[in-house]
Amino acid sequence: MSKAPIPKKKQKEIAQERIKILFQQAEENFSKSKSLSNRYVTLARKIAMKTKTRIPLNLKRRFCKHCYKYLQPGINSRTRTRPGKVVISCFECKKFTRIPVTKKK
């Protein structure tokens, strides 16, 4: 006898929990093993893509959009503010991400 399939909404909730846990693990293990932290980010991205779930904004800015490495400010990334934007530079791939900053109304 086969099990009933899990509803899509429940799958997305489980995926969100797992993504958060993987990013917590990446942060905890970064000082010990950078490659393990990068692996956690890769797994979190795969889970998000498989379930078509968005990675939360605060976690999305914790990895490089170009090389998908986990970013730790001051160690392998630099965060600078410019007029109207925040610039995050990755030391792994030498690329940067510009995030626009807008005033809330």
Phi and psi restraints in degrees (range 20) as a CNS / XPLOR table:
assign (resid 1 and name C) (resid 2 and name N)
       (resid 2 and name CA) (resid 2 and name C) 1.0 -90.3 20.0 2
assign (resid 2 and name N) (resid 2 and name CA)
       (resid 2 and name C) (resid 3 and name N) 1.0 155.8 20.0 2
assign (resid 2 and name C) (resid 3 and name N)
       (resid 3 and name CA) (resid 3 and name C) 1.0 -78.9 20.0 2
assign (resid 3 and name N) (resid 3 and name CA)
       (resid 3 and name C) (resid 4 and name N) 1.0 154.6 20.0 2
assign (resid 3 and name C) (resid 4 and name N)
       (resid 4 and name CA) (resid 4 and name C) 1.0 -73.4 20.0 2
assign (resid 4 and name N) (resid 4 and name CA)
       (resid 4 and name C) (resid 5 and name N) 1.0 142.2 20.0 2
assign (resid 4 and name C) (resid 5 and name N)
       (resid 5 and name CA) (resid 5 and name C) 1.0 -65.9 20.0 2
assign (resid 5 and name N) (resid 5 and name CA)
       (resid 5 and name C) (resid 6 and name N) 1.0 148.6 20.0 2
assign (resid 5 and name C) (resid 6 and name N)
       (resid 6 and name CA) (resid 6 and name C) 1.0 -77.5 20.0 2
assign (resid 6 and name N) (resid 6 and name CA)
       (resid 6 and name C) (resid 7 and name N) 1.0 133.0 20.0 2
assign (resid 6 and name C) (resid 7 and name N)
       (resid 7 and name CA) (resid 7 and name C) 1.0 -60.9 20.0 2
assign (resid 7 and name N) (resid 7 and name CA)
       (resid 7 and name C) (resid 8 and name N) 1.0 150.8 20.0 2
assign (resid 7 and name C) (resid 8 and name N)
       (resid 8 and name CA) (resid 8 and name C) 1.0 -57.9 20.0 2
assign (resid 8 and name N) (resid 8 and name CA)
       (resid 8 and name C) (resid 9 and name N) 1.0 -40.2 20.0 2
assign (resid 8 and name C) (resid 9 and name N)
       (resid 9 and name CA) (resid 9 and name C) 1.0 -61.9 20.0 2
assign (resid 9 and name N) (resid 9 and name CA)
       (resid 9 and name C) (resid 10 and name N) 1.0 -42.1 20.0 2
assign (resid 9 and name C) (resid 10 and name N)
       (resid 10 and name CA) (resid 10 and name C) 1.0 -67.7 20.0 2
assign (resid 10 and name N) (resid 10 and name CA)
       (resid 10 and name C) (resid 11 and name N) 1.0 -38.2 20.0 2
assign (resid 10 and name C) (resid 11 and name N)
       (resid 11 and name CA) (resid 11 and name C) 1.0 -60.4 20.0 2
assign (resid 11 and name N) (resid 11 and name CA)
       (resid 11 and name C) (resid 12 and name N) 1.0 -42.4 20.0 2
assign (resid 11 and name C) (resid 12 and name N)
       (resid 12 and name CA) (resid 12 and name C) 1.0 -67.2 20.0 2
assign (resid 12 and name N) (resid 12 and name CA)
       (resid 12 and name C) (resid 13 and name N) 1.0 -37.3 20.0 2
assign (resid 12 and name C) (resid 13 and name N)
       (resid 13 and name CA) (resid 13 and name C) 1.0 -63.7 20.0 2
assign (resid 13 and name N) (resid 13 and name CA)
       (resid 13 and name C) (resid 14 and name N) 1.0 -44.8 20.0 2
assign (resid 13 and name C) (resid 14 and name N)
       (resid 14 and name CA) (resid 14 and name C) 1.0 -62.2 20.0 2
assign (resid 14 and name N) (resid 14 and name CA)
       (resid 14 and name C) (resid 15 and name N) 1.0 -42.9 20.0 2
assign (resid 14 and name C) (resid 15 and name N)
       (resid 15 and name CA) (resid 15 and name C) 1.0 -61.0 20.0 2
assign (resid 15 and name N) (resid 15 and name CA)
       (resid 15 and name C) (resid 16 and name N) 1.0 -43.7 20.0 2
assign (resid 15 and name C) (resid 16 and name N)
       (resid 16 and name CA) (resid 16 and name C) 1.0 -60.2 20.0 2
assign (resid 16 and name N) (resid 16 and name CA)
       (resid 16 and name C) (resid 17 and name N) 1.0 -43.7 20.0 2
assign (resid 16 and name C) (resid 17 and name N)
       (resid 17 and name CA) (resid 17 and name C) 1.0 -61.5 20.0 2
assign (resid 17 and name N) (resid 17 and name CA)
       (resid 17 and name C) (resid 18 and name N) 1.0 -45.4 20.0 2
assign (resid 17 and name C) (resid 18 and name N)
       (resid 18 and name CA) (resid 18 and name C) 1.0 -65.8 20.0 2
assign (resid 18 and name N) (resid 18 and name CA)
       (resid 18 and name C) (resid 19 and name N) 1.0 -38.1 20.0 2
assign (resid 18 and name C) (resid 19 and name N)
       (resid 19 and name CA) (resid 19 and name C) 1.0 -62.5 20.0 2
assign (resid 19 and name N) (resid 19 and name CA)
       (resid 19 and name C) (resid 20 and name N) 1.0 -45.2 20.0 2
assign (resid 19 and name C) (resid 20 and name N)
       (resid 20 and name CA) (resid 20 and name C) 1.0 -61.9 20.0 2
assign (resid 20 and name N) (resid 20 and name CA)
       (resid 20 and name C) (resid 21 and name N) 1.0 -42.8 20.0 2
assign (resid 20 and name C) (resid 21 and name N)
       (resid 21 and name CA) (resid 21 and name C) 1.0 -63.3 20.0 2
assign (resid 21 and name N) (resid 21 and name CA)
       (resid 21 and name C) (resid 22 and name N) 1.0 -43.2 20.0 2
assign (resid 21 and name C) (resid 22 and name N)
       (resid 22 and name CA) (resid 22 and name C) 1.0 -63.0 20.0 2
assign (resid 22 and name N) (resid 22 and name CA)
       (resid 22 and name C) (resid 23 and name N) 1.0 -39.3 20.0 2
assign (resid 22 and name C) (resid 23 and name N)
       (resid 23 and name CA) (resid 23 and name C) 1.0 -69.4 20.0 2
assign (resid 23 and name N) (resid 23 and name CA)
       (resid 23 and name C) (resid 24 and name N) 1.0 -34.2 20.0 2
assign (resid 23 and name C) (resid 24 and name N)
       (resid 24 and name CA) (resid 24 and name C) 1.0 -63.6 20.0 2
assign (resid 24 and name N) (resid 24 and name CA)
       (resid 24 and name C) (resid 25 and name N) 1.0 -44.3 20.0 2
assign (resid 24 and name C) (resid 25 and name N)
       (resid 25 and name CA) (resid 25 and name C) 1.0 -63.0 20.0 2
assign (resid 25 and name N) (resid 25 and name CA)
       (resid 25 and name C) (resid 26 and name N) 1.0 -40.0 20.0 2
assign (resid 25 and name C) (resid 26 and name N)
       (resid 26 and name CA) (resid 26 and name C) 1.0 -61.4 20.0 2
assign (resid 26 and name N) (resid 26 and name CA)
       (resid 26 and name C) (resid 27 and name N) 1.0 -41.7 20.0 2
assign (resid 26 and name C) (resid 27 and name N)
       (resid 27 and name CA) (resid 27 and name C) 1.0 -66.5 20.0 2
assign (resid 27 and name N) (resid 27 and name CA)
       (resid 27 and name C) (resid 28 and name N) 1.0 -42.0 20.0 2
assign (resid 27 and name C) (resid 28 and name N)
       (resid 28 and name CA) (resid 28 and name C) 1.0 -67.3 20.0 2
assign (resid 28 and name N) (resid 28 and name CA)
       (resid 28 and name C) (resid 29 and name N) 1.0 -38.1 20.0 2
assign (resid 28 and name C) (resid 29 and name N)
       (resid 29 and name CA) (resid 29 and name C) 1.0 -94.1 20.0 2
assign (resid 29 and name N) (resid 29 and name CA)
       (resid 29 and name C) (resid 30 and name N) 1.0 0.9 20.0 2
assign (resid 29 and name C) (resid 30 and name N)
       (resid 30 and name CA) (resid 30 and name C) 1.0 -61.3 20.0 2
assign (resid 30 and name N) (resid 30 and name CA)
       (resid 30 and name C) (resid 31 and name N) 1.0 -41.7 20.0 2
assign (resid 30 and name C) (resid 31 and name N)
       (resid 31 and name CA) (resid 31 and name C) 1.0 -68.7 20.0 2
assign (resid 31 and name N) (resid 31 and name CA)
       (resid 31 and name C) (resid 32 and name N) 1.0 -28.8 20.0 2
assign (resid 31 and name C) (resid 32 and name N)
       (resid 32 and name CA) (resid 32 and name C) 1.0 -84.0 20.0 2
assign (resid 32 and name N) (resid 32 and name CA)
       (resid 32 and name C) (resid 33 and name N) 1.0 -47.4 20.0 2
assign (resid 32 and name C) (resid 33 and name N)
       (resid 33 and name CA) (resid 33 and name C) 1.0 -146.7 20.0 2
assign (resid 33 and name N) (resid 33 and name CA)
       (resid 33 and name C) (resid 34 and name N) 1.0 107.6 20.0 2
assign (resid 33 and name C) (resid 34 and name N)
       (resid 34 and name CA) (resid 34 and name C) 1.0 -68.1 20.0 2
assign (resid 34 and name N) (resid 34 and name CA)
       (resid 34 and name C) (resid 35 and name N) 1.0 -36.9 20.0 2
assign (resid 34 and name C) (resid 35 and name N)
       (resid 35 and name CA) (resid 35 and name C) 1.0 -65.7 20.0 2
assign (resid 35 and name N) (resid 35 and name CA)
       (resid 35 and name C) (resid 36 and name N) 1.0 -34.3 20.0 2
assign (resid 35 and name C) (resid 36 and name N)
       (resid 36 and name CA) (resid 36 and name C) 1.0 -68.4 20.0 2
assign (resid 36 and name N) (resid 36 and name CA)
       (resid 36 and name C) (resid 37 and name N) 1.0 -40.0 20.0 2
assign (resid 36 and name C) (resid 37 and name N)
       (resid 37 and name CA) (resid 37 and name C) 1.0 -62.6 20.0 2
assign (resid 37 and name N) (resid 37 and name CA)
       (resid 37 and name C) (resid 38 and name N) 1.0 -41.3 20.0 2
assign (resid 37 and name C) (resid 38 and name N)
       (resid 38 and name CA) (resid 38 and name C) 1.0 -65.0 20.0 2
assign (resid 38 and name N) (resid 38 and name CA)
       (resid 38 and name C) (resid 39 and name N) 1.0 -35.1 20.0 2
assign (resid 38 and name C) (resid 39 and name N)
       (resid 39 and name CA) (resid 39 and name C) 1.0 -66.1 20.0 2
assign (resid 39 and name N) (resid 39 and name CA)
       (resid 39 and name C) (resid 40 and name N) 1.0 -40.3 20.0 2
assign (resid 39 and name C) (resid 40 and name N)
       (resid 40 and name CA) (resid 40 and name C) 1.0 -62.1 20.0 2
assign (resid 40 and name N) (resid 40 and name CA)
       (resid 40 and name C) (resid 41 and name N) 1.0 -40.3 20.0 2
assign (resid 40 and name C) (resid 41 and name N)
       (resid 41 and name CA) (resid 41 and name C) 1.0 -64.1 20.0 2
assign (resid 41 and name N) (resid 41 and name CA)
       (resid 41 and name C) (resid 42 and name N) 1.0 -42.4 20.0 2
assign (resid 41 and name C) (resid 42 and name N)
       (resid 42 and name CA) (resid 42 and name C) 1.0 -60.7 20.0 2
assign (resid 42 and name N) (resid 42 and name CA)
       (resid 42 and name C) (resid 43 and name N) 1.0 -44.4 20.0 2
assign (resid 42 and name C) (resid 43 and name N)
       (resid 43 and name CA) (resid 43 and name C) 1.0 -64.0 20.0 2
assign (resid 43 and name N) (resid 43 and name CA)
       (resid 43 and name C) (resid 44 and name N) 1.0 -42.3 20.0 2
assign (resid 43 and name C) (resid 44 and name N)
       (resid 44 and name CA) (resid 44 and name C) 1.0 -61.5 20.0 2
assign (resid 44 and name N) (resid 44 and name CA)
       (resid 44 and name C) (resid 45 and name N) 1.0 -42.2 20.0 2
assign (resid 44 and name C) (resid 45 and name N)
       (resid 45 and name CA) (resid 45 and name C) 1.0 -64.6 20.0 2
assign (resid 45 and name N) (resid 45 and name CA)
       (resid 45 and name C) (resid 46 and name N) 1.0 -40.9 20.0 2
assign (resid 45 and name C) (resid 46 and name N)
       (resid 46 and name CA) (resid 46 and name C) 1.0 -64.0 20.0 2
assign (resid 46 and name N) (resid 46 and name CA)
       (resid 46 and name C) (resid 47 and name N) 1.0 -41.1 20.0 2
assign (resid 46 and name C) (resid 47 and name N)
       (resid 47 and name CA) (resid 47 and name C) 1.0 -62.4 20.0 2
assign (resid 47 and name N) (resid 47 and name CA)
       (resid 47 and name C) (resid 48 and name N) 1.0 -44.5 20.0 2
assign (resid 47 and name C) (resid 48 and name N)
       (resid 48 and name CA) (resid 48 and name C) 1.0 -62.9 20.0 2
assign (resid 48 and name N) (resid 48 and name CA)
       (resid 48 and name C) (resid 49 and name N) 1.0 -41.6 20.0 2
assign (resid 48 and name C) (resid 49 and name N)
       (resid 49 and name CA) (resid 49 and name C) 1.0 -69.3 20.0 2
assign (resid 49 and name N) (resid 49 and name CA)
       (resid 49 and name C) (resid 50 and name N) 1.0 -40.3 20.0 2
assign (resid 49 and name C) (resid 50 and name N)
       (resid 50 and name CA) (resid 50 and name C) 1.0 -64.7 20.0 2
assign (resid 50 and name N) (resid 50 and name CA)
       (resid 50 and name C) (resid 51 and name N) 1.0 -41.1 20.0 2
assign (resid 50 and name C) (resid 51 and name N)
       (resid 51 and name CA) (resid 51 and name C) 1.0 -95.0 20.0 2
assign (resid 51 and name N) (resid 51 and name CA)
       (resid 51 and name C) (resid 52 and name N) 1.0 2.2 20.0 2
assign (resid 51 and name C) (resid 52 and name N)
       (resid 52 and name CA) (resid 52 and name C) 1.0 54.2 20.0 2
assign (resid 52 and name N) (resid 52 and name CA)
       (resid 52 and name C) (resid 53 and name N) 1.0 48.0 20.0 2
assign (resid 52 and name C) (resid 53 and name N)
       (resid 53 and name CA) (resid 53 and name C) 1.0 -110.5 20.0 2
assign (resid 53 and name N) (resid 53 and name CA)
       (resid 53 and name C) (resid 54 and name N) 1.0 142.1 20.0 2
assign (resid 53 and name C) (resid 54 and name N)
       (resid 54 and name CA) (resid 54 and name C) 1.0 -79.6 20.0 2
assign (resid 54 and name N) (resid 54 and name CA)
       (resid 54 and name C) (resid 55 and name N) 1.0 140.8 20.0 2
assign (resid 54 and name C) (resid 55 and name N)
       (resid 55 and name CA) (resid 55 and name C) 1.0 -79.9 20.0 2
assign (resid 55 and name N) (resid 55 and name CA)
       (resid 55 and name C) (resid 56 and name N) 1.0 132.5 20.0 2
assign (resid 55 and name C) (resid 56 and name N)
       (resid 56 and name CA) (resid 56 and name C) 1.0 -55.7 20.0 2
assign (resid 56 and name N) (resid 56 and name CA)
       (resid 56 and name C) (resid 57 and name N) 1.0 148.5 20.0 2
assign (resid 56 and name C) (resid 57 and name N)
       (resid 57 and name CA) (resid 57 and name C) 1.0 -58.2 20.0 2
assign (resid 57 and name N) (resid 57 and name CA)
       (resid 57 and name C) (resid 58 and name N) 1.0 -40.8 20.0 2
assign (resid 57 and name C) (resid 58 and name N)
       (resid 58 and name CA) (resid 58 and name C) 1.0 -66.3 20.0 2
assign (resid 58 and name N) (resid 58 and name CA)
       (resid 58 and name C) (resid 59 and name N) 1.0 -29.7 20.0 2
assign (resid 58 and name C) (resid 59 and name N)
       (resid 59 and name CA) (resid 59 and name C) 1.0 -85.1 20.0 2
assign (resid 59 and name N) (resid 59 and name CA)
       (resid 59 and name C) (resid 60 and name N) 1.0 -29.6 20.0 2
assign (resid 59 and name C) (resid 60 and name N)
       (resid 60 and name CA) (resid 60 and name C) 1.0 -63.6 20.0 2
assign (resid 60 and name N) (resid 60 and name CA)
       (resid 60 and name C) (resid 61 and name N) 1.0 -29.5 20.0 2
assign (resid 60 and name C) (resid 61 and name N)
       (resid 61 and name CA) (resid 61 and name C) 1.0 -86.1 20.0 2
assign (resid 61 and name N) (resid 61 and name CA)
       (resid 61 and name C) (resid 62 and name N) 1.0 4.3 20.0 2
assign (resid 61 and name C) (resid 62 and name N)
       (resid 62 and name CA) (resid 62 and name C) 1.0 -94.4 20.0 2
assign (resid 62 and name N) (resid 62 and name CA)
       (resid 62 and name C) (resid 63 and name N) 1.0 0.1 20.0 2
assign (resid 62 and name C) (resid 63 and name N)
       (resid 63 and name CA) (resid 63 and name C) 1.0 -136.9 20.0 2
assign (resid 63 and name N) (resid 63 and name CA)
       (resid 63 and name C) (resid 64 and name N) 1.0 156.0 20.0 2
assign (resid 63 and name C) (resid 64 and name N)
       (resid 64 and name CA) (resid 64 and name C) 1.0 -75.5 20.0 2
assign (resid 64 and name N) (resid 64 and name CA)
       (resid 64 and name C) (resid 65 and name N) 1.0 134.9 20.0 2
assign (resid 64 and name C) (resid 65 and name N)
       (resid 65 and name CA) (resid 65 and name C) 1.0 -74.8 20.0 2
assign (resid 65 and name N) (resid 65 and name CA)
       (resid 65 and name C) (resid 66 and name N) 1.0 -15.2 20.0 2
assign (resid 65 and name C) (resid 66 and name N)
       (resid 66 and name CA) (resid 66 and name C) 1.0 -97.6 20.0 2
assign (resid 66 and name N) (resid 66 and name CA)
       (resid 66 and name C) (resid 67 and name N) 1.0 -46.6 20.0 2
assign (resid 66 and name C) (resid 67 and name N)
       (resid 67 and name CA) (resid 67 and name C) 1.0 -110.5 20.0 2
assign (resid 67 and name N) (resid 67 and name CA)
       (resid 67 and name C) (resid 68 and name N) 1.0 -5.1 20.0 2
assign (resid 67 and name C) (resid 68 and name N)
       (resid 68 and name CA) (resid 68 and name C) 1.0 60.6 20.0 2
assign (resid 68 and name N) (resid 68 and name CA)
       (resid 68 and name C) (resid 69 and name N) 1.0 31.7 20.0 2
assign (resid 68 and name C) (resid 69 and name N)
       (resid 69 and name CA) (resid 69 and name C) 1.0 -90.3 20.0 2
assign (resid 69 and name N) (resid 69 and name CA)
       (resid 69 and name C) (resid 70 and name N) 1.0 149.3 20.0 2
assign (resid 69 and name C) (resid 70 and name N)
       (resid 70 and name CA) (resid 70 and name C) 1.0 -70.8 20.0 2
assign (resid 70 and name N) (resid 70 and name CA)
       (resid 70 and name C) (resid 71 and name N) 1.0 132.5 20.0 2
assign (resid 70 and name C) (resid 71 and name N)
       (resid 71 and name CA) (resid 71 and name C) 1.0 -105.1 20.0 2
assign (resid 71 and name N) (resid 71 and name CA)
       (resid 71 and name C) (resid 72 and name N) 1.0 128.5 20.0 2
assign (resid 71 and name C) (resid 72 and name N)
       (resid 72 and name CA) (resid 72 and name C) 1.0 -117.6 20.0 2
assign (resid 72 and name N) (resid 72 and name CA)
       (resid 72 and name C) (resid 73 and name N) 1.0 110.1 20.0 2
assign (resid 72 and name C) (resid 73 and name N)
       (resid 73 and name CA) (resid 73 and name C) 1.0 -55.7 20.0 2
assign (resid 73 and name N) (resid 73 and name CA)
       (resid 73 and name C) (resid 74 and name N) 1.0 132.8 20.0 2
assign (resid 73 and name C) (resid 74 and name N)
       (resid 74 and name CA) (resid 74 and name C) 1.0 92.1 20.0 2
assign (resid 74 and name N) (resid 74 and name CA)
       (resid 74 and name C) (resid 75 and name N) 1.0 -20.1 20.0 2
assign (resid 74 and name C) (resid 75 and name N)
       (resid 75 and name CA) (resid 75 and name C) 1.0 -105.3 20.0 2
assign (resid 75 and name N) (resid 75 and name CA)
       (resid 75 and name C) (resid 76 and name N) 1.0 -57.5 20.0 2
assign (resid 75 and name C) (resid 76 and name N)
       (resid 76 and name CA) (resid 76 and name C) 1.0 -126.7 20.0 2
assign (resid 76 and name N) (resid 76 and name CA)
       (resid 76 and name C) (resid 77 and name N) 1.0 16.0 20.0 2
assign (resid 76 and name C) (resid 77 and name N)
       (resid 77 and name CA) (resid 77 and name C) 1.0 -151.5 20.0 2
assign (resid 77 and name N) (resid 77 and name CA)
       (resid 77 and name C) (resid 78 and name N) 1.0 162.2 20.0 2
assign (resid 77 and name C) (resid 78 and name N)
       (resid 78 and name CA) (resid 78 and name C) 1.0 -130.7 20.0 2
assign (resid 78 and name N) (resid 78 and name CA)
       (resid 78 and name C) (resid 79 and name N) 1.0 135.2 20.0 2
assign (resid 78 and name C) (resid 79 and name N)
       (resid 79 and name CA) (resid 79 and name C) 1.0 -115.8 20.0 2
assign (resid 79 and name N) (resid 79 and name CA)
       (resid 79 and name C) (resid 80 and name N) 1.0 124.0 20.0 2
assign (resid 79 and name C) (resid 80 and name N)
       (resid 80 and name CA) (resid 80 and name C) 1.0 -129.7 20.0 2
assign (resid 80 and name N) (resid 80 and name CA)
       (resid 80 and name C) (resid 81 and name N) 1.0 148.8 20.0 2
assign (resid 80 and name C) (resid 81 and name N)
       (resid 81 and name CA) (resid 81 and name C) 1.0 -106.0 20.0 2
assign (resid 81 and name N) (resid 81 and name CA)
       (resid 81 and name C) (resid 82 and name N) 1.0 136.7 20.0 2
assign (resid 81 and name C) (resid 82 and name N)
       (resid 82 and name CA) (resid 82 and name C) 1.0 -124.2 20.0 2
assign (resid 82 and name N) (resid 82 and name CA)
       (resid 82 and name C) (resid 83 and name N) 1.0 163.8 20.0 2
assign (resid 82 and name C) (resid 83 and name N)
       (resid 83 and name CA) (resid 83 and name C) 1.0 -58.5 20.0 2
assign (resid 83 and name N) (resid 83 and name CA)
       (resid 83 and name C) (resid 84 and name N) 1.0 115.6 20.0 2
assign (resid 83 and name C) (resid 84 and name N)
       (resid 84 and name CA) (resid 84 and name C) 1.0 83.9 20.0 2
assign (resid 84 and name N) (resid 84 and name CA)
       (resid 84 and name C) (resid 85 and name N) 1.0 1.9 20.0 2
assign (resid 84 and name C) (resid 85 and name N)
       (resid 85 and name CA) (resid 85 and name C) 1.0 -158.7 20.0 2
assign (resid 85 and name N) (resid 85 and name CA)
       (resid 85 and name C) (resid 86 and name N) 1.0 161.3 20.0 2
assign (resid 85 and name C) (resid 86 and name N)
       (resid 86 and name CA) (resid 86 and name C) 1.0 -113.9 20.0 2
assign (resid 86 and name N) (resid 86 and name CA)
       (resid 86 and name C) (resid 87 and name N) 1.0 132.0 20.0 2
assign (resid 86 and name C) (resid 87 and name N)
       (resid 87 and name CA) (resid 87 and name C) 1.0 -112.8 20.0 2
assign (resid 87 and name N) (resid 87 and name CA)
       (resid 87 and name C) (resid 88 and name N) 1.0 122.4 20.0 2
assign (resid 87 and name C) (resid 88 and name N)
       (resid 88 and name CA) (resid 88 and name C) 1.0 -109.8 20.0 2
assign (resid 88 and name N) (resid 88 and name CA)
       (resid 88 and name C) (resid 89 and name N) 1.0 118.2 20.0 2
assign (resid 88 and name C) (resid 89 and name N)
       (resid 89 and name CA) (resid 89 and name C) 1.0 -101.9 20.0 2
assign (resid 89 and name N) (resid 89 and name CA)
       (resid 89 and name C) (resid 90 and name N) 1.0 133.2 20.0 2
assign (resid 89 and name C) (resid 90 and name N)
       (resid 90 and name CA) (resid 90 and name C) 1.0 -97.9 20.0 2
assign (resid 90 and name N) (resid 90 and name CA)
       (resid 90 and name C) (resid 91 and name N) 1.0 127.6 20.0 2
assign (resid 90 and name C) (resid 91 and name N)
       (resid 91 and name CA) (resid 91 and name C) 1.0 -82.5 20.0 2
assign (resid 91 and name N) (resid 91 and name CA)
       (resid 91 and name C) (resid 92 and name N) 1.0 -14.0 20.0 2
assign (resid 91 and name C) (resid 92 and name N)
       (resid 92 and name CA) (resid 92 and name C) 1.0 -74.8 20.0 2
assign (resid 92 and name N) (resid 92 and name CA)
       (resid 92 and name C) (resid 93 and name N) 1.0 -48.1 20.0 2
assign (resid 92 and name C) (resid 93 and name N)
       (resid 93 and name CA) (resid 93 and name C) 1.0 -112.2 20.0 2
assign (resid 93 and name N) (resid 93 and name CA)
       (resid 93 and name C) (resid 94 and name N) 1.0 0.0 20.0 2
assign (resid 93 and name C) (resid 94 and name N)
       (resid 94 and name CA) (resid 94 and name C) 1.0 64.5 20.0 2
assign (resid 94 and name N) (resid 94 and name CA)
       (resid 94 and name C) (resid 95 and name N) 1.0 23.6 20.0 2
assign (resid 94 and name C) (resid 95 and name N)
       (resid 95 and name CA) (resid 95 and name C) 1.0 -110.0 20.0 2
assign (resid 95 and name N) (resid 95 and name CA)
       (resid 95 and name C) (resid 96 and name N) 1.0 170.7 20.0 2
assign (resid 95 and name C) (resid 96 and name N)
       (resid 96 and name CA) (resid 96 and name C) 1.0 -139.3 20.0 2
assign (resid 96 and name N) (resid 96 and name CA)
       (resid 96 and name C) (resid 97 and name N) 1.0 158.6 20.0 2
assign (resid 96 and name C) (resid 97 and name N)
       (resid 97 and name CA) (resid 97 and name C) 1.0 -121.9 20.0 2
assign (resid 97 and name N) (resid 97 and name CA)
       (resid 97 and name C) (resid 98 and name N) 1.0 130.7 20.0 2
assign (resid 97 and name C) (resid 98 and name N)
       (resid 98 and name CA) (resid 98 and name C) 1.0 -104.1 20.0 2
assign (resid 98 and name N) (resid 98 and name CA)
       (resid 98 and name C) (resid 99 and name N) 1.0 127.1 20.0 2
assign (resid 98 and name C) (resid 99 and name N)
       (resid 99 and name CA) (resid 99 and name C) 1.0 -115.1 20.0 2
assign (resid 99 and name N) (resid 99 and name CA)
       (resid 99 and name C) (resid 100 and name N) 1.0 118.2 20.0 2
assign (resid 99 and name C) (resid 100 and name N)
       (resid 100 and name CA) (resid 100 and name C) 1.0 -69.3 20.0 2
assign (resid 100 and name N) (resid 100 and name CA)
       (resid 100 and name C) (resid 101 and name N) 1.0 143.9 20.0 2
assign (resid 100 and name C) (resid 101 and name N)
       (resid 101 and name CA) (resid 101 and name C) 1.0 -115.4 20.0 2
assign (resid 101 and name N) (resid 101 and name CA)
       (resid 101 and name C) (resid 102 and name N) 1.0 121.6 20.0 2
assign (resid 101 and name C) (resid 102 and name N)
       (resid 102 and name CA) (resid 102 and name C) 1.0 -117.7 20.0 2
assign (resid 102 and name N) (resid 102 and name CA)
       (resid 102 and name C) (resid 103 and name N) 1.0 153.5 20.0 2
assign (resid 102 and name C) (resid 103 and name N)
       (resid 103 and name CA) (resid 103 and name C) 1.0 -78.1 20.0 2
assign (resid 103 and name N) (resid 103 and name CA)
       (resid 103 and name C) (resid 104 and name N) 1.0 138.6 20.0 2
assign (resid 103 and name C) (resid 104 and name N)
       (resid 104 and name CA) (resid 104 and name C) 1.0 -80.9 20.0 2
assign (resid 104 and name N) (resid 104 and name CA)
       (resid 104 and name C) (resid 105 and name N) 1.0 141.7 20.0 2
